[in-house]
Amino acid sequence: MITPKNRADLLTYLTLVGLVAYAAVATDLYLPAIPYMIKDLGGSESDGQLTLSIFMVGLAAGQLIFGPLSDQYGRLPIVRAGTLLFLVTSLLCALAQNMELMWVARGFQGIAAASGPVIARAIVRDRYEGNRAAQVMSALSATMAVIPMVAPSLGVAILANFAWPATFLALAIFAVCILIALIRMPESAPTPKEQMLTLESILNSFSQMLSSPAFIGYQMAGSFSFAALFCYLSTVAYFLPDVFDIPTALFGYSFALTVLGFMVGSLINAKVVMRYGLDATLRSGLSISLLAAICIAALAPKAAQYLYPLALLSSLFFLGVGLTAANASMGAISLFRHRAGAASAVYGFTHAMLASLVGALAGLLYQGRLLEPALIMLACAALAAAGLRLTQGTEHRA
């Protein structure tokens, strides 16, 4: 596992964790505030869920912008600009007076948040190869998983003392901390390119990546796994009270139990990926998630009777995603070592866009029960596992 050797390395490591966590902290912190926000702004449950989906659309589009720019001009100038924009848009969300303004602010906040994970993945690929890159990314993901574990509880604590806009002010403070940390961050990108960055060159680069069967296979494995997870995130604030009668005050604890599975999966992956390889570990993660999704779907019609088994299965599902996420992303990006920013952008765009569509579908189909979210998670887990066929025969740099 990655082990920071001095204070500078530790600061770099923690900064990378913060960058990877942009999307997680921007969604999980305010999940408990959604019911209060829609009541104050005159929206519905679907309006509240739409703030998540619009954010994910912005997150998808922003990666296509920040990834190629970081290849051209370096990682640090671009990620600093993106973080500053994240700070500004967080303040705009806090000041929104109606749902329409909130949707616009969340869309731009998603674009800004894209700068973090897309450039963090590129930085990891700049420094490491193949299985080692997957190991480092897993260590980052495991540390980052602490954020979605504590963020909902922190959001509940904020709501206990302040109105819902305070959750977005907390996001602004988070952005300030990252900006300060980026002052000492070392540049990792190759020498900036002399030729001009054009739309044609970007599209040609994207086209080459999307014509690679192996890239598409890793893309399917990572993106559909995350889409299943995002289906859970999009509906958990509703089905916990509706199905299991769990009050908002206990939401953070219930959510943390399942997210703990993701952290455990990421830690296991960081330990075993160098021994068994990226592809074998990825296969294990996808199999675990698929098996857990089948069991969840089977119990969903009578979910209220199986609270504890479903909690365990949810944790197991998240564990599988923890084994999958880093391997899928580094597997895809490692195929294009000299264009890590662009490869990270294409991967991240599809990743976020698919999650947005699945989240919107989950919100539309939600009927106050667990069955519909469970079936969507099962379908996504099956499609993720299907992506493995396209990755067979791919040689990775160990």
C-alpha positions in Angstrom: 0.0 0.0 0.0 1.1 3.6 -0.5 3.1 4.8 2.5 3.9 8.6 2.6 7.5 8.9 3.8 7.6 12.5 4.9 5.4 15.5 5.6 5.5 16.6 1.9 4.4 13.2 0.7 1.7 13.0 3.3 0.3 16.4 2.2 0.4 15.3 -1.4 -1.4 12.1 -0.5 -4.1 13.9 1.5 -4.6 16.5 -1.2 -5.2 13.7 -3.7 -7.7 12.2 -1.4 -9.5 15.5 -1.2 -9.5 15.9 -5.0 -10.9 12.3 -5.5 -13.6 13.1 -2.9 -15.0 16.2 -4.6 -18.1 14.4 -6.0 -18.6 12.4 -2.8 -18.5 15.3 -0.4 -20.7 17.5 -2.7 -23.4 14.8 -2.7 -23.2 13.0 0.6 -22.9 16.0 2.9 -26.3 17.5 1.8 -28.2 14.2 1.4 -29.9 14.6 4.8 -30.8 18.3 3.8 -32.7 17.4 0.7 -36.2 17.1 2.3 -35.6 20.5 4.1 -34.3 22.1 1.0 -37.3 21.1 -1.2 -39.7 22.2 1.4 -38.1 25.6 1.7 -37.7 26.1 -2.0 -41.2 24.8 -2.9 -40.0 21.6 -4.7 -41.0 17.9 -4.8 -39.1 14.7 -4.1 -38.3 14.4 -7.8 -37.1 18.0 -7.8 -34.7 17.2 -4.9 -33.4 14.1 -6.7 -32.9 16.1 -9.8 -30.3 18.3 -7.9 -28.2 15.1 -7.7 -28.7 14.1 -11.4 -27.9 17.7 -12.7 -24.8 17.7 -10.5 -23.7 14.4 -12.1 -24.3 15.8 -15.6 -22.1 18.7 -14.8 -19.5 16.4 -13.3 -19.5 14.4 -16.6 -19.2 17.4 -18.9 -16.6 19.1 -16.7 -14.2 16.1 -17.0 -14.2 16.5 -20.8 -13.0 20.1 -20.2 -10.5 19.7 -17.4 -8.8 16.4 -18.5 -7.5 17.6 -21.9 -6.6 21.0 -20.5 -4.5 19.4 -17.8 -2.6 17.4 -20.6 -1.9 20.7 -22.4 -1.2 23.2 -19.6 -0.2 21.0 -16.6 -2.2 19.5 -13.7 -1.9 22.2 -11.1 -3.0 25.4 -12.9 -6.2 23.6 -14.1 -7.1 21.9 -10.8 -6.6 25.2 -8.9 -8.9 27.0 -11.3 -11.5 24.2 -10.9 -11.3 24.3 -7.2 -11.8 28.1 -7.1 -14.9 27.6 -9.3 -16.1 24.9 -6.9 -15.8 27.4 -4.0 -17.8 30.0 -5.9 -20.6 27.6 -7.0 -21.0 26.2 -3.5 -21.7 29.8 -2.3 -24.2 30.2 -5.1 -26.0 27.0 -4.0 -26.3 28.4 -0.5 -27.9 31.6 -1.8 -30.4 29.9 -4.1 -34.0 31.2 -3.6 -35.9 28.6 -5.7 -35.4 25.2 -7.3 -34.6 26.6 -10.7 -31.6 28.6 -9.4 -30.5 25.6 -7.3 -30.5 23.4 -10.5 -28.3 25.9 -12.3 -25.9 26.3 -9.4 -25.7 22.5 -8.9 -24.9 22.0 -12.6 -22.0 24.5 -12.5 -20.9 23.0 -9.2 -20.7 19.6 -10.9 -18.6 21.0 -13.7 -16.2 22.5 -11.1 -16.1 19.3 -9.0 -15.0 17.4 -12.1 -11.6 19.0 -11.9 -10.8 17.0 -8.8 -11.2 13.4 -9.7 -10.2 13.7 -13.3 -6.9 15.3 -12.5 -6.3 13.1 -9.5 -6.6 10.0 -11.6 -4.2 11.6 -14.2 -1.7 12.4 -11.4 -1.7 8.8 -10.2 -1.2 7.6 -13.7 1.7 10.1 -14.2 3.5 8.6 -11.3 2.7 4.9 -11.4 2.2 2.0 -13.8 -0.5 -0.7 -14.1 -1.1 -2.8 -11.0 0.8 -0.3 -8.9 -1.4 2.6 -10.1 -4.4 0.5 -9.2 -2.9 -0.1 -5.7 -2.3 3.5 -5.1 -5.8 4.5 -6.4 -7.3 1.9 -4.0 -5.4 3.4 -1.1 -6.7 6.8 -2.0 -10.3 5.4 -2.4 -10.1 3.7 0.9 -9.1 6.9 2.7 -11.6 8.9 0.7 -14.4 6.4 1.8 -14.2 7.9 5.2 -15.8 11.1 3.8 -19.1 9.5 2.6 -19.1 7.6 5.9 -19.0 10.7 8.1 -20.5 13.3 5.7 -24.2 12.4 6.2 -23.7 12.4 9.9 -22.0 15.7 9.7 -24.8 17.0 7.5 -27.3 15.9 10.2 -25.3 17.7 12.8 -25.2 20.9 10.7 -29.0 20.6 10.2 -29.5 20.3 14.0 -27.9 23.7 14.5 -28.4 25.6 11.2 -30.6 25.8 8.1 -29.9 23.7 5.0 -27.8 26.4 3.2 -25.1 25.8 5.9 -24.3 22.4 4.2 -23.2 24.3 1.1 -21.2 26.8 3.1 -19.3 23.7 4.5 -18.5 22.7 0.9 -17.1 26.2 0.4 -14.9 25.8 3.4 -13.7 22.4 2.1 -12.7 24.0 -1.2 -10.7 26.7 0.7 -8.8 23.9 2.5 -8.0 22.2 -0.8 -6.8 25.5 -2.4 -4.4 26.0 0.5 -3.1 22.4 0.2 -2.5 22.9 -3.6 0.0 25.6 -2.9 2.6 23.0 -2.0 1.5 20.3 -4.5 4.3 19.2 -6.9 3.5 19.1 -10.7 3.5 15.6 -12.1 2.4 16.1 -15.8 4.9 15.7 -18.6 6.3 18.9 -20.3 3.3 20.9 -21.6 2.7 20.4 -25.3 3.8 23.1 -27.7 1.1 22.5 -30.3 -2.2 24.2 -29.9 -5.1 22.4 -28.2 -8.0 22.2 -30.7 -11.4 20.7 -30.6 -10.4 18.4 -33.5 -7.4 17.0 -31.6 -9.6 16.4 -28.5 -12.3 14.6 -30.5 -9.7 12.5 -32.3 -8.2 11.5 -29.0 -11.6 10.6 -27.6 -12.5 8.6 -30.7 -9.4 6.5 -30.4 -10.1 5.6 -26.8 -13.7 4.8 -27.5 -12.7 2.5 -30.4 -10.6 0.3 -28.0 -12.6 -2.8 -26.9 -10.4 -3.1 -23.7 -11.1 0.5 -22.8 -14.8 0.0 -23.3 -14.7 -3.1 -21.2 -13.1 -1.4 -18.2 -15.4 1.5 -18.8 -18.4 -0.8 -18.5 -17.1 -2.5 -15.4 -16.4 0.8 -13.6 -19.3 2.9 -14.8 -22.1 0.4 -14.3 -20.8 -0.5 -10.9 -20.8 3.2 -9.9 -24.2 3.6 -11.5 -25.6 0.9 -9.2 -24.0 2.6 -6.2 -25.5 6.0 -7.3 -28.9 4.4 -7.6 -28.6 3.5 -3.9 -27.4 7.1 -3.1 -30.2 8.7 -5.1 -32.9 6.8 -3.2 -31.5 5.9 0.3 -32.7 9.2 1.8 -36.3 8.1 0.9 -36.4 4.3 1.3 -34.8 4.3 4.8 -37.7 6.1 6.4 -40.4 4.8 3.9 -39.5 1.1 4.1 -37.6 0.7 7.3 -39.0 3.6 9.4 -35.5 4.9 10.1 -35.6 8.6 11.1 -33.5 11.3 9.6 -31.5 11.6 12.8 -30.1 8.0 12.3 -29.6 8.4 8.6 -25.8 9.0 8.9 -25.2 5.9 11.0 -27.3 3.7 8.6 -25.5 5.1 5.6 -22.0 4.7 7.2 -22.7 1.0 7.7 -23.0 0.3 4.0 -20.2 2.7 2.9 -17.9 0.8 5.3 -18.1 -2.0 2.8 -16.6 0.2 0.1 -13.7 1.2 2.3 -13.0 -2.4 3.3 -13.1 -3.4 -0.4 -10.6 -0.7 -1.3 -8.2 -1.7 1.5 -8.4 -5.3 0.4 -7.7 -4.3 -3.2 -4.7 -2.3 -2.1 -3.3 -5.3 -0.4 -3.9 -8.0 -3.0 -3.8 -6.3 -6.4 0.0 -6.5 -6.7 -0.1 -10.2 -6.0 -3.1 -11.3 -8.1 -3.1 -8.6 -10.7 -5.6 -5.9 -11.8 -7.8 -8.1 -13.9 -8.2 -11.0 -11.5 -9.1 -8.6 -8.6 -11.5 -6.7 -10.8 -13.3 -10.0 -11.7 -13.6 -10.9 -8.0 -15.2 -7.5 -7.2 -17.7 -7.7 -10.0 -18.7 -11.2 -8.9 -19.3 -10.1 -5.3 -21.4 -7.1 -6.3 -23.5 -9.2 -8.7 -24.1 -11.9 -6.1 -25.1 -9.3 -3.5 -27.4 -7.5 -6.0 -29.2 -10.8 -6.8 -29.8 -11.4 -3.1 -31.0 -7.8 -2.5 -33.5 -8.1 -5.4 -34.8 -11.4 -4.0 -35.5 -9.9 -0.6 -36.7 -6.5 -1.8 -40.5 -7.4 -2.1 -40.6 -8.0 1.7 -37.7 -5.7 2.6 -39.2 -4.4 5.9 -38.8 -8.0 7.3 -35.1 -8.2 6.4 -33.5 -5.0 7.7 -30.3 -6.6 9.0 -29.7 -9.1 6.2 -30.2 -6.3 3.7 -27.8 -4.0 5.6 -25.2 -6.8 5.4 -25.9 -7.4 1.7 -25.6 -3.6 1.0 -22.2 -3.6 2.7 -21.1 -6.6 0.7 -22.3 -4.9 -2.5 -20.2 -1.8 -1.6 -17.2 -4.1 -0.8 -17.4 -5.4 -4.4 -17.5 -1.9 -5.8 -14.5 -1.1 -3.7 -12.6 -4.0 -5.3 -13.8 -2.8 -8.7 -13.5 1.0 -8.8 -9.7 1.5 -8.8 -8.9 -1.5 -11.0 -11.4 -0.4 -13.7 -10.3 3.2 -13.8 -6.6 2.5 -13.8 -7.1 -0.4 -16.3 -8.7 2.0 -18.8 -6.3 4.9 -18.2 -3.2 2.8 -18.4 -4.0 1.9 -22.0 -3.2 5.5 -22.9 -0.2 6.4 -20.8 0.8 9.6 -22.7 -2.7 11.0 -22.6 -3.7 10.3 -19.1 -5.7 13.5 -18.7 -7.8 12.8 -21.8 -8.3 9.1 -21.0 -9.3 10.0 -17.5 -11.8 12.6 -19.0 -13.4 10.1 -21.3 -13.7 7.5 -18.5 -15.0 10.0 -16.0 -17.5 11.5 -18.4 -19.2 8.2 -19.1 -18.9 7.2 -15.5 -20.7 10.3 -14.3 -23.2 10.6 -17.2 -24.4 7.0 -16.8 -24.7 7.5 -13.0 -26.8 10.6 -13.7 -29.2 8.8 -16.0 -29.5 5.8 -13.7 -30.1 8.2 -10.7 -32.8 10.0 -12.6 -34.4 6.7 -13.6 -34.3 5.5 -10.0 -36.0 8.8 -8.9 -38.8 8.5 -11.5 -39.5 4.8 -10.8 -39.3 5.0 -7.0 -42.7 4.0 -5.5 -42.0 4.2 -1.7 -40.5 0.7 -1.7 -37.1 -1.0 -2.2 -38.0 -3.2 -5.2 -37.4 -0.7 -8.0 -34.0 0.5 -6.7 -32.9 -3.1 -6.1 -33.8 -4.2 -9.7 -31.9 -1.2 -11.2 -28.9 -2.1 -9.0 -29.1 -5.7 -10.2 -29.2 -4.7 -13.9 -26.2 -2.4 -13.5 -24.2 -5.1 -11.7 -24.9 -7.6 -14.5 -23.9 -5.1 -17.2 -20.7 -4.3 -15.3 -19.8 -8.0 -15.1 -20.5 -8.3 -18.9 -17.7 -5.7 -19.5 -15.1 -8.2 -18.4 -15.3 -10.1 -21.7 -14.0 -7.1 -23.6 -10.9 -6.8 -21.3 -9.7 -10.3 -21.9 -6.2 -10.6 -23.4 -5.2 -7.1 -22.4 -1.6 -6.8 -21.3 -0.8 -4.4 -18.4 2.4 -2.9 -17.3 3.1 -4.3 -13.8 
